[in-house]
C-alpha cells in the first residue's frame, strides 16, 4: 500500500504569519517615529476644538456696478477664498455666505492663520499697464506741463524720467530708495517674435478737445498732488477706476508714483503662478505663465513697448491699484514672465498664491474680527470621547461574553488600528493640513463598529468550519477566503459612501467622511496583516487547538458534527470459512 501524501501547507503569507506581523510592526514604529520627528505628537485640531479667528467681510460695489453684488459673484468669492486659505495650509477653514452681502470666514488657530486673514479678503485685481509718466513718490509743488505742451496719448501727461531697469526701486538715478524695494522685471524667453517695421510712424494723435484737455489737466493735478508715502493715499489712488481708464498709482513701497495707461493684460490671463528661487542670484521670484489668449496679448503689447523710449517702454504690474513692479521692456515677451526683486520666501509665496487662485469678483471690507474660544468644542469633545469609551466598553463586553478567548485577538487588532489611525492623523496635519474636528471624531468612533464587524465575520467563518467537523488549523485557513471576500465587499461599500460624502459636502462634514474613509482602509490593512496572522499563530497553541471551553472554539459548545475524516468502514466476514 502506498504511503499517504503529506498535505501541503498554506501557500504564501498564510504559512508565514511572522512576515506580515513584522511588516505591520515596522510600519507602526516608522509612523510613530515620524510623528515625533515632525514634532507633531498630537493631531491638529479644528476651530471647534482649538479655537481660532472668525472674520466678517461685507461686499462693496464699485461705482456704477451696484448690480455686481449677486448670488453668483458671492458664491464665486466663497470658492476663491476657500482655495486661498487652504492653499496656505490652513485646513478646515469655513467660508460661507451670510445674507446677501456678508461672508463669514472661520480660520482655525495655526501657524498660517495670520497670513490667511491678510489674504482672504484681498481683491487681487491684477493688471499689466503701460507706464506713461513716473516720478518720485512725494508731492510735486506745482503741476509740470509736458515738454511739448501737448497732452500725451490717452489724455495723460508725459514727463521725462530715467529708465527703471530690473531691480530698480526709484524713478531716477538720484532718488533714494526708502524701505524694502518690491520691484522686479519681466524676463524674456527665447520665443521669436515678429520684427517691427523700421519705417517712422506718422503722428496720428488727434488734437485734444476741450474735454480732453480738462481731463488731462485734472489727471496732471491729481498726479502732482499724490503723496505715495502715505499708506492711505496709496490705497485710494486707483479706487473706482476702470481697466480702460488712465490712472495714477503708487509703488507698493511708496517711493514712486506713476501715470498708467489702460490695462492691456489682466489677472484672468494668468494661467498659473508659483514662488521660486532665481538660480542666477539666489533671490526669490514669482514665476507666471499666461493662458493662450493672454500670451498673445502679452506678446503684442511688449513688442510695442520695446520700441518706445523711457519711461514709455516700462510695463507696470499693478496689483489692487499698487505697482508691484515696473520693469523696462527691451524685447517682445511671450507666455512666461516673472516678478523679481527683494521678495522674501513668504511674500513670494503669498503673491503666487493670490495670483494662482484668481481675483475676487467683488471688493470686500472687514466688518469685524472675533476670537473663537475652544470652550464649547472642548465640552462637546469630552462628551464625544465619553460616548466613544462607553461604546468601546460595550463592544469589549460583548466580545468577551460571546467569543471568550477570541476576544483577545479582537482587542489587539483594535489597539493596532487605533495606533495607526492616531499616528497617521498626526502626520497628516503638517503634510496636507488635516485638522481634527468634532465630526471627524464621530467618524473615528463609528469606525470602531466597522473594524469590530470585520473580526466577527472572520470568527464566525472559523466557527462554521469547526461545526462542520474540522479541526482548528484547517478551519482557520479554509474560513479565510470566504471571510476575506465578505470583509472586502463590506469595506468597499463603506469607503465608497465616505468618498461620495466627502465629494458632495463641504466644511465639517468632510472631516467625518475623511476619517471614515481612512479608518475603513486601515481596517483592511489590520485584518490582512495582523488579525489573520495572529489567528494562524493562535491556532497552533494548545489552548485554542484543543478547544478549551474558554477559547471560544469549543466543538461541543458549538455543536460540531463528528470529524469529517473517518476510517473507511470494512465489512468483516462473519463466517470463518469466508475469511
C-alpha positions as CSV (number, residue, x, y, z in Angstrom):
1,X,0.0,0.0,0.0
2,X,1.3,3.4,-1.0
3,X,2.1,5.9,1.8
4,X,-0.4,8.7,2.0
5,X,0.8,12.0,0.6
6,X,1.6,14.8,3.0
7,X,-0.8,17.7,2.8
8,X,0.7,20.9,1.7
9,X,0.7,23.8,4.0
10,X,-0.9,27.1,3.1
11,X,0.9,28.9,0.4
12,X,2.1,32.5,0.6
13,X,1.7,34.6,3.6
14,X,-0.8,32.2,5.2
15,X,2.0,29.8,6.1
16,X,4.4,32.6,7.2
17,X,2.4,34.9,9.6
18,X,5.6,36.2,11.1
19,X,6.4,38.2,7.9
20,X,3.0,40.0,8.0
21,X,3.3,40.8,11.7
22,X,6.9,42.1,11.2
23,X,5.7,44.3,8.3
24,X,2.9,46.0,10.3
25,X,5.2,46.3,13.3
26,X,7.8,48.2,11.2
27,X,5.0,50.4,9.8
28,X,3.8,51.3,13.3
29,X,7.4,52.1,14.5
30,X,8.1,54.2,11.4
31,X,4.8,56.2,11.8
32,X,5.4,56.7,15.5
33,X,9.0,57.8,14.9
34,X,7.9,60.2,12.1
35,X,5.3,61.7,14.3
36,X,7.9,62.7,16.9
37,X,10.5,63.7,14.3
38,X,7.9,66.1,12.8
39,X,7.3,67.5,16.3
40,X,3.6,66.7,15.9
41,X,2.8,64.3,18.8
42,X,-0.9,65.1,18.6
43,X,-3.3,65.7,15.7
44,X,-4.0,69.2,14.6
45,X,-7.4,70.5,15.9
46,X,-10.1,72.3,14.0
47,X,-11.6,75.6,15.0
48,X,-14.3,74.0,17.1
49,X,-11.7,72.2,19.2
50,X,-8.7,74.6,19.2
51,X,-10.4,77.9,18.7
52,X,-9.4,80.5,16.0
53,X,-10.5,83.6,14.3
54,X,-13.9,84.5,12.8
55,X,-13.9,87.3,10.2
56,X,-17.0,89.0,8.8
57,X,-16.5,90.6,5.3
58,X,-19.0,92.9,3.7
59,X,-19.1,93.1,-0.1
60,X,-18.9,96.6,-1.6
61,X,-19.8,97.6,-5.1
62,X,-17.6,99.6,-7.4
63,X,-19.1,102.9,-8.8
64,X,-21.6,102.1,-11.5
65,X,-21.5,98.4,-10.7
66,X,-24.1,98.1,-7.9
67,X,-25.7,95.0,-9.6
68,X,-22.4,93.1,-9.3
69,X,-23.4,92.0,-5.7
70,X,-25.4,89.0,-6.6
71,X,-25.6,85.3,-5.6
72,X,-23.3,84.2,-8.4
73,X,-20.5,86.5,-7.6
74,X,-20.8,85.9,-3.8
75,X,-20.6,82.1,-4.4
76,X,-17.6,82.6,-6.6
77,X,-15.9,84.7,-3.9
78,X,-16.6,81.9,-1.4
79,X,-14.9,79.3,-3.6
80,X,-11.9,81.5,-4.2
81,X,-11.5,82.3,-0.5
82,X,-11.6,78.6,0.3
83,X,-8.9,77.8,-2.2
84,X,-6.7,80.7,-0.9
85,X,-6.8,79.7,2.8
86,X,-6.5,76.0,2.1
87,X,-3.6,76.8,-0.3
88,X,-1.8,78.3,2.7
89,X,-2.1,75.0,4.6
90,X,-4.9,76.3,6.9
91,X,-7.3,73.3,6.7
92,X,-10.8,73.1,8.0
93,X,-11.4,76.7,7.3
94,X,-15.1,77.5,6.9
95,X,-16.2,80.1,4.4
96,X,-19.9,80.7,3.9
97,X,-22.3,83.5,3.0
98,X,-24.5,85.3,5.5
99,X,-27.3,87.2,4.0
100,X,-26.9,89.0,0.6
101,X,-23.7,90.9,1.3
102,X,-21.7,89.3,4.0
103,X,-19.2,86.4,4.0
104,X,-18.1,84.7,7.3
105,X,-14.6,83.1,7.3
106,X,-13.7,80.9,10.3
107,X,-9.9,80.2,10.4
108,X,-8.6,77.7,13.0
109,X,-5.7,78.6,15.1
110,X,-2.4,77.7,13.3
111,X,0.9,78.9,12.0
112,X,-0.6,80.3,8.8
113,X,-3.8,81.7,10.2
114,X,-2.4,85.3,10.2
115,X,-1.4,85.1,6.5
116,X,-4.8,83.6,5.7
117,X,-6.5,86.6,7.4
118,X,-4.4,89.0,5.4
119,X,-5.2,87.3,2.0
120,X,-8.7,86.1,2.5
121,X,-10.4,89.4,1.5
122,X,-7.7,90.6,-0.9
123,X,-9.3,91.6,-4.1
124,X,-6.2,90.8,-6.1
125,X,-7.1,92.6,-9.2
126,X,-4.0,92.3,-11.4
127,X,-3.5,94.4,-14.5
128,X,-0.5,95.0,-16.8
129,X,-0.5,98.6,-17.8
130,X,2.0,100.7,-19.8
131,X,3.8,103.4,-17.9
132,X,3.3,106.9,-19.3
133,X,4.9,109.0,-16.5
134,X,7.0,108.2,-13.4
135,X,8.2,110.5,-10.6
136,X,9.3,110.3,-7.0
137,X,6.5,109.4,-4.6
138,X,6.4,112.8,-2.8
139,X,4.0,115.6,-3.9
140,X,5.2,117.9,-6.7
141,X,4.9,121.7,-5.7
142,X,3.3,122.7,-9.0
143,X,2.0,120.5,-11.8
144,X,4.5,120.4,-14.6
145,X,3.4,120.5,-18.2
146,X,4.7,118.1,-20.7
147,X,7.8,119.3,-22.7
148,X,5.8,119.6,-25.9
149,X,3.0,121.4,-24.2
150,X,0.6,118.8,-25.6
151,X,-1.2,116.1,-23.6
152,X,0.3,112.7,-24.1
153,X,-1.7,109.8,-25.6
154,X,-4.7,108.6,-23.6
155,X,-5.1,112.1,-22.1
156,X,-2.2,111.7,-19.7
157,X,0.8,113.9,-19.1
158,X,4.2,112.8,-20.0
159,X,7.4,113.8,-18.2
160,X,11.0,112.8,-18.6
161,X,12.2,110.1,-16.3
162,X,15.1,107.8,-16.1
163,X,14.8,104.2,-17.2
164,X,13.7,101.9,-14.4
165,X,15.5,98.7,-15.0
166,X,15.4,95.4,-13.3
167,X,15.6,95.6,-9.6
168,X,15.5,99.4,-9.6
169,X,13.4,100.8,-6.8
170,X,13.4,104.5,-7.7
171,X,12.3,106.5,-10.8
172,X,15.7,108.2,-11.2
173,X,19.3,107.6,-10.5
174,X,19.4,110.2,-7.8
175,X,16.3,109.1,-6.0
176,X,16.8,107.4,-2.6
177,X,15.1,104.1,-2.0
178,X,13.1,104.0,1.2
179,X,12.1,100.7,2.8
180,X,12.2,97.4,1.0
181,X,12.0,97.6,-2.7
182,X,9.4,95.4,-4.2
183,X,10.3,95.8,-7.8
184,X,11.2,93.3,-10.5
185,X,11.4,92.6,-14.1
186,X,9.8,90.5,-16.8
187,X,12.3,88.1,-18.2
188,X,12.2,87.4,-21.9
189,X,12.2,83.9,-23.2
190,X,13.6,82.5,-26.4
191,X,10.3,82.6,-28.3
192,X,10.9,84.5,-31.6
193,X,8.7,87.5,-32.3
194,X,8.0,89.3,-35.5
195,X,10.3,92.3,-36.1
196,X,8.7,95.7,-36.0
197,X,8.8,97.9,-39.1
198,X,11.6,100.4,-39.1
199,X,9.6,103.0,-41.0
200,X,8.8,106.1,-39.0
201,X,5.2,106.4,-37.9
202,X,3.2,109.5,-38.7
203,X,1.8,111.3,-35.8
204,X,-1.8,110.3,-35.8
205,X,-2.7,111.7,-32.4
206,X,-5.9,113.9,-32.9
207,X,-5.9,117.3,-31.4
208,X,-7.3,117.3,-28.0
209,X,-10.8,118.7,-27.4
210,X,-11.7,121.0,-24.5
211,X,-13.0,118.0,-22.6
212,X,-9.8,116.0,-23.2
213,X,-7.7,118.9,-22.1
214,X,-9.8,119.3,-18.9
215,X,-9.4,115.6,-18.2
216,X,-5.6,115.8,-18.8
217,X,-5.3,118.8,-16.5
218,X,-7.3,117.1,-13.8
219,X,-5.2,114.0,-14.1
220,X,-2.0,116.0,-14.1
221,X,-3.1,117.9,-10.9
222,X,-4.0,114.6,-9.2
223,X,-0.6,113.1,-10.2
224,X,1.3,116.2,-8.8
225,X,-0.6,116.2,-5.5
226,X,-0.3,112.4,-5.0
227,X,1.7,111.5,-1.8
228,X,2.7,107.9,-2.0
229,X,4.5,108.0,1.3
230,X,1.0,107.8,3.0
231,X,-0.5,104.3,3.0
232,X,-4.0,105.7,2.9
233,X,-3.1,107.7,-0.2
234,X,-1.6,104.6,-1.9
235,X,-4.8,102.6,-1.2
236,X,-7.1,105.3,-2.5
237,X,-5.1,106.3,-5.6
238,X,-6.7,103.9,-8.0
239,X,-10.1,103.3,-6.3
240,X,-13.1,103.4,-8.5
241,X,-11.2,103.4,-11.8
242,X,-12.0,101.0,-14.7
243,X,-9.4,98.8,-16.5
244,X,-9.9,101.0,-19.6
245,X,-9.1,104.3,-17.7
246,X,-5.8,106.1,-17.5
247,X,-4.9,106.1,-13.8
248,X,-2.4,107.4,-11.2
249,X,-0.8,104.8,-9.0
250,X,1.8,104.4,-6.3
251,X,4.5,101.7,-5.9
252,X,3.8,99.2,-3.2
253,X,6.6,100.8,-1.1
254,X,5.6,104.4,-1.8
255,X,8.9,105.5,-3.2
256,X,7.5,106.2,-6.7
257,X,4.3,107.3,-8.4
258,X,3.1,106.6,-11.9
259,X,0.6,107.6,-14.6
260,X,-0.5,104.3,-16.2
261,X,-2.3,103.8,-19.4
262,X,-5.4,101.5,-19.9
263,X,-4.8,97.8,-18.9
264,X,-3.6,95.6,-21.8
265,X,-3.5,92.3,-19.9
266,X,-5.5,91.3,-16.8
267,X,-5.0,88.8,-14.0
268,X,-7.5,86.5,-15.6
269,X,-5.0,85.9,-18.4
270,X,-2.5,84.4,-15.9
271,X,-2.8,80.6,-16.0
272,X,-0.6,79.8,-13.0
273,X,1.9,81.4,-10.7
274,X,4.5,80.0,-8.3
275,X,7.3,81.1,-6.0
276,X,10.8,80.0,-7.0
277,X,14.4,80.9,-6.4
278,X,16.3,82.7,-9.2
279,X,19.3,80.4,-10.0
280,X,21.4,83.3,-11.1
281,X,21.3,85.3,-7.8
282,X,19.5,83.1,-5.3
283,X,16.7,85.6,-4.8
284,X,13.0,84.7,-4.5
285,X,10.9,85.4,-7.6
286,X,7.3,84.8,-8.7
287,X,7.0,83.0,-12.0
288,X,3.8,83.4,-14.1
289,X,2.5,81.5,-17.1
290,X,-0.2,83.1,-19.2
291,X,-3.1,81.5,-21.0
292,X,-3.1,81.1,-24.7
293,X,-5.1,84.2,-25.2
294,X,-3.2,86.1,-22.6
295,X,0.2,85.2,-24.1
296,X,-0.9,86.7,-27.5
297,X,-1.9,90.0,-25.8
298,X,1.2,90.0,-23.7
299,X,3.5,89.4,-26.7
300,X,1.7,92.2,-28.7
301,X,1.9,94.9,-26.1
302,X,5.5,94.1,-25.1
303,X,6.5,94.2,-28.7
304,X,5.1,97.7,-29.0
305,X,6.7,98.9,-25.7
306,X,10.1,97.7,-26.8
307,X,10.2,100.4,-29.5
308,X,9.4,103.2,-27.1
309,X,11.8,105.5,-25.1
310,X,12.0,105.6,-21.3
311,X,9.7,105.7,-19.4
312,X,7.2,104.8,-22.1
313,X,8.9,101.4,-22.5
314,X,8.1,100.4,-19.0
315,X,5.3,97.9,-18.1
316,X,3.7,98.2,-14.7
317,X,2.3,95.2,-12.9
318,X,-0.5,96.7,-10.8
319,X,-2.0,94.6,-8.0
320,X,-5.0,96.1,-6.4
321,X,-4.1,99.5,-7.7
322,X,-0.5,99.4,-6.4
323,X,2.5,98.9,-8.7
324,X,4.4,95.8,-7.6
325,X,6.9,96.0,-10.5
326,X,7.6,98.4,-13.4
327,X,10.4,96.9,-15.5
328,X,11.6,98.2,-18.8
329,X,10.8,96.1,-21.9
330,X,13.6,95.8,-24.4
331,X,12.2,92.9,-26.5
332,X,8.9,91.3,-27.0
333,X,7.9,88.7,-24.4
334,X,5.6,85.7,-24.8
335,X,3.9,83.2,-22.5
336,X,6.1,83.3,-19.5
337,X,7.1,86.1,-17.1
338,X,8.5,86.6,-13.7
339,X,8.3,89.2,-11.0
340,X,11.6,89.6,-9.2
341,X,13.0,91.9,-6.6
342,X,13.5,91.9,-2.8
343,X,11.0,89.2,-2.1
344,X,11.2,87.0,1.0
345,X,10.0,83.4,0.7
346,X,6.8,84.3,2.5
347,X,6.0,87.3,0.4
348,X,6.7,85.5,-2.8
349,X,4.5,82.5,-1.8
350,X,1.7,84.9,-0.7
351,X,1.7,86.7,-4.1
352,X,1.9,83.5,-6.1
353,X,-1.0,82.0,-4.0
354,X,-3.2,85.1,-4.7
355,X,-2.4,85.0,-8.4
356,X,-2.9,81.2,-8.7
357,X,-6.4,81.1,-7.2
358,X,-7.8,84.1,-9.1
359,X,-9.2,87.5,-8.3
360,X,-12.3,88.1,-6.3
361,X,-15.2,89.3,-8.4
362,X,-16.1,91.8,-5.6
363,X,-14.3,94.1,-3.2
364,X,-14.8,93.4,0.5
365,X,-14.2,95.4,3.6
366,X,-13.6,93.9,7.0
367,X,-16.6,94.3,9.3
368,X,-15.5,92.5,12.4
369,X,-12.8,90.1,13.6
370,X,-13.6,88.0,16.7
371,X,-11.6,85.3,18.5
372,X,-13.4,82.0,18.9
373,X,-12.6,80.0,22.0
374,X,-12.5,76.2,22.2
375,X,-14.5,76.0,25.4
376,X,-17.7,74.8,23.8
377,X,-15.9,72.5,21.4
378,X,-13.9,71.1,24.3
379,X,-17.1,70.2,26.2
380,X,-18.5,68.5,23.1
381,X,-15.3,66.6,22.5
382,X,-15.3,65.4,26.1
383,X,-18.9,64.2,25.7
384,X,-18.0,62.5,22.4
385,X,-15.0,60.8,24.0
386,X,-17.1,59.5,26.9
387,X,-19.6,58.2,24.4
388,X,-16.9,56.5,22.4
389,X,-15.4,55.0,25.6
390,X,-18.9,53.6,26.6
391,X,-19.4,52.2,23.1
392,X,-15.9,50.6,23.1
393,X,-16.6,49.1,26.6
394,X,-19.9,47.6,25.4
395,X,-18.1,46.1,22.4
396,X,-15.4,44.6,24.6
397,X,-18.0,43.1,27.0
398,X,-19.9,41.6,24.1
399,X,-16.7,40.1,22.6
400,X,-15.6,38.6,25.9
401,X,-19.0,37.2,26.7
402,X,-19.6,35.7,23.3
403,X,-16.2,34.9,21.8
404,X,-14.2,34.5,25.1
405,X,-10.6,33.8,24.1
406,X,-11.0,35.1,20.6
407,X,-11.8,38.5,22.2
408,X,-8.1,38.9,22.9
409,X,-7.3,38.8,19.2
410,X,-10.1,41.4,18.5
411,X,-8.8,43.7,21.2
412,X,-5.2,43.5,20.0
413,X,-6.5,44.3,16.5
414,X,-8.4,47.3,17.7
415,X,-5.3,48.5,19.5
416,X,-3.2,48.3,16.4
417,X,-5.9,50.0,14.4
418,X,-6.1,52.8,17.0
419,X,-2.3,53.3,16.9
420,X,-2.2,53.5,13.1
421,X,-5.2,55.9,13.0
422,X,-3.7,58.2,15.6
423,X,-0.2,58.4,14.1
424,X,-1.5,58.9,10.6
425,X,-3.8,61.7,11.7
426,X,-1.0,63.4,13.5
427,X,1.3,63.2,10.4
428,X,-1.5,64.4,8.0
429,X,-1.7,67.7,9.9
430,X,1.7,69.1,8.7
431,X,1.5,67.1,5.5
432,X,-1.8,68.1,4.0
433,X,-3.3,70.5,6.6
434,X,-5.7,67.9,8.1
435,X,-7.4,69.2,11.3
436,X,-9.4,67.0,13.6
437,X,-12.9,68.4,14.3
438,X,-15.9,67.1,16.1
439,X,-17.4,65.3,13.0
440,X,-14.0,63.7,12.4
441,X,-14.0,62.4,16.0
442,X,-17.5,60.9,15.3
443,X,-16.2,59.2,12.2
444,X,-13.4,57.6,14.2
445,X,-16.0,56.4,16.8
446,X,-18.2,54.9,14.1
447,X,-15.1,53.1,12.7
448,X,-14.9,51.1,15.9
449,X,-18.0,49.2,14.9
450,X,-16.8,48.7,11.3
451,X,-13.5,47.3,12.5
452,X,-15.1,45.0,15.0
453,X,-17.5,43.8,12.4
454,X,-14.6,42.5,10.3
455,X,-13.3,40.4,13.2
456,X,-16.7,39.0,13.8
457,X,-17.1,38.0,10.2
458,X,-13.8,36.0,10.3
459,X,-14.5,34.5,13.7
460,X,-17.9,33.2,12.6
461,X,-16.4,31.7,9.4
462,X,-13.9,29.8,11.6
463,X,-16.6,28.6,13.9
464,X,-18.7,27.4,11.0
465,X,-15.8,25.3,9.8
466,X,-15.5,23.8,13.3
467,X,-19.2,23.0,13.3
468,X,-18.6,21.0,10.1
469,X,-16.2,18.8,12.0
470,X,-12.8,20.3,11.0
471,X,-10.0,20.9,13.5
472,X,-8.9,24.4,14.2
473,X,-5.8,24.8,12.0
474,X,-7.5,23.8,8.7
475,X,-10.6,25.6,9.8
476,X,-8.7,28.9,10.1
477,X,-7.2,28.5,6.6
478,X,-10.5,27.3,4.9
479,X,-12.5,30.1,6.6
480,X,-10.2,32.9,5.4
481,X,-11.0,33.1,1.7
482,X,-14.7,33.3,2.4
483,X,-14.3,35.8,5.2
484,X,-11.8,37.9,3.2
485,X,-14.3,38.3,0.3
486,X,-17.1,39.4,2.7
487,X,-14.8,41.9,4.5
488,X,-13.5,43.4,1.3
489,X,-17.1,43.9,-0.1
490,X,-18.3,45.4,3.2
491,X,-15.3,47.8,3.5
492,X,-15.6,48.8,-0.2
493,X,-19.2,49.9,0.3
494,X,-18.2,51.9,3.4
495,X,-15.3,53.5,1.6
496,X,-17.5,54.4,-1.4
497,X,-20.1,56.0,0.9
498,X,-17.3,58.0,2.6
499,X,-15.9,59.1,-0.7
500,X,-19.2,60.3,-2.1
501,X,-20.0,62.1,1.2
502,X,-16.5,63.8,1.0
503,X,-17.1,65.0,-2.6
504,X,-20.7,66.3,-2.3
505,X,-20.3,68.0,1.1
506,X,-18.3,71.0,2.4
507,X,-17.0,72.2,5.7
508,X,-17.0,70.0,8.8
509,X,-18.9,67.1,7.2
510,X,-15.9,66.5,5.1
511,X,-14.0,65.7,8.3
512,X,-16.4,63.0,9.1
513,X,-16.2,61.5,5.6
514,X,-12.4,61.7,5.5
515,X,-11.9,60.0,8.9
516,X,-14.5,57.3,8.0
517,X,-12.7,56.6,4.7
518,X,-9.3,56.5,6.3
519,X,-10.3,54.1,9.1
520,X,-12.0,51.9,6.5
521,X,-8.8,51.5,4.6
522,X,-6.9,50.8,7.8
523,X,-9.4,48.1,8.7
524,X,-8.4,46.2,5.6
525,X,-4.7,46.6,6.4
526,X,-5.2,45.4,10.0
527,X,-7.3,42.4,9.1
528,X,-4.9,41.2,6.4
529,X,-1.6,42.0,8.1
530,X,-2.5,41.5,11.8
531,X,-5.7,39.7,12.6
532,X,-5.3,36.8,10.1
533,X,-1.6,36.1,11.0
534,X,-2.3,36.3,14.8
535,X,-5.2,33.9,14.3
536,X,-2.9,31.5,12.5
537,X,-0.4,31.6,15.4
538,X,-3.1,31.2,18.0
539,X,-4.4,28.1,16.2
540,X,-1.0,26.4,16.9
541,X,-1.3,26.9,20.6
542,X,-2.7,24.1,22.8
543,X,-5.3,26.4,24.4
544,X,-7.1,27.1,21.2
545,X,-6.3,24.0,19.2
546,X,-7.7,21.7,21.9
547,X,-11.0,23.6,22.0
548,X,-10.7,24.8,25.6
549,X,-14.1,25.9,26.9
550,X,-12.8,29.5,27.4
551,X,-11.2,29.6,23.9
552,X,-14.4,30.4,22.2
553,X,-13.8,27.5,19.9
554,X,-15.1,24.6,22.0
555,X,-16.5,22.0,19.5
556,X,-19.1,20.7,21.9
557,X,-20.4,24.2,22.7
558,X,-20.5,25.0,19.0
559,X,-22.5,21.8,18.3
560,X,-19.8,20.3,16.0
561,X,-20.5,17.2,13.8
562,X,-18.4,14.1,14.1
563,X,-15.0,14.5,12.4
564,X,-15.0,14.6,8.6
565,X,-12.0,12.3,8.3
566,X,-13.1,8.9,9.5
567,X,-11.6,5.5,8.9
568,X,-13.1,3.6,5.9
569,X,-15.7,1.1,7.0
570,X,-14.6,-2.5,6.2
571,X,-17.3,-5.3,6.2
572,X,-15.6,-8.1,8.2
573,X,-16.7,-11.6,7.3
574,X,-18.9,-13.4,9.9
575,X,-18.2,-16.9,8.7
576,X,-14.7,-18.2,9.3
577,X,-14.9,-20.1,6.1
578,X,-15.5,-16.9,4.1
579,X,-12.3,-15.4,5.5
